[in-house]
Every structure is written in C-alpha cells, then in structure tokens.
C-alpha cells in the first residue's frame, strides 16, 4: 500500500510530462508538413538546385 503512495504521483507526473511534450510539439509546428520529409528523400540533390 505504501508503494502506491509513491507510484501514483510518479505516474501522474510522467503522464503530464508526456502530454506537455506532445502539446509543445503541436504548438511549435512539428506536425505541419508530414509528407515533406517523405518526399524530400526522393528528390535528387541536383534537382533541388534548379
């Protein structure tokens, strides 16, 4: 029973930390261009210079 006193706040803290990290990534635009990186790898370096 005493271990639950420690584990529940730690679990809540880690959940809040993960949620805040996700919200930060959402607000900073990390999910703006999902297809760009997938298509960028297909473009040859010489084709970008034109």
N, C-alpha and C positions, 0 to 999 in steps of 0.2 A: 504494500500500500504506500509506503514512503517513497518508493521509486516512481510512482505515478505523479507525486508532487513535483518531481524534477523533470520527468519526461513530457508531461503535458505542456508546460510553458516552453520547453525547448522545441517541441513540435510546432507549437503556435508561432514561435519566433521564426523558425525556419520557413514555415508556410508564408508568413508575412514578408520575409526577406525575398522569397521566390516571386511572390506577387508583385512586390515593389520593383524587382528587377525586370519583370515582364512589362509592367506599366511604363517603366523608364524606356525600355526598348521600343515600345509602341509610340511614345511621345517623341522620341528622338529620330523617328523615321527609319528604323531598321527594317521595317516591313513594307516600305514604299514600292520598291522595284524588285519583285520576286523573280521575274523572268529575265531581268537584265544580266545577272551573273551567269545564268544557264546559257543564254545566247552569246554572251561575250566570249566564252571559251571556244565557240565555234568560229569566231571571226579570226582570220589570219592577221598577224601583226602588220603585214604590208598593206592590207586592205584598209586598215584604220587611218593610215597616213593620207589617204586621198580625200 
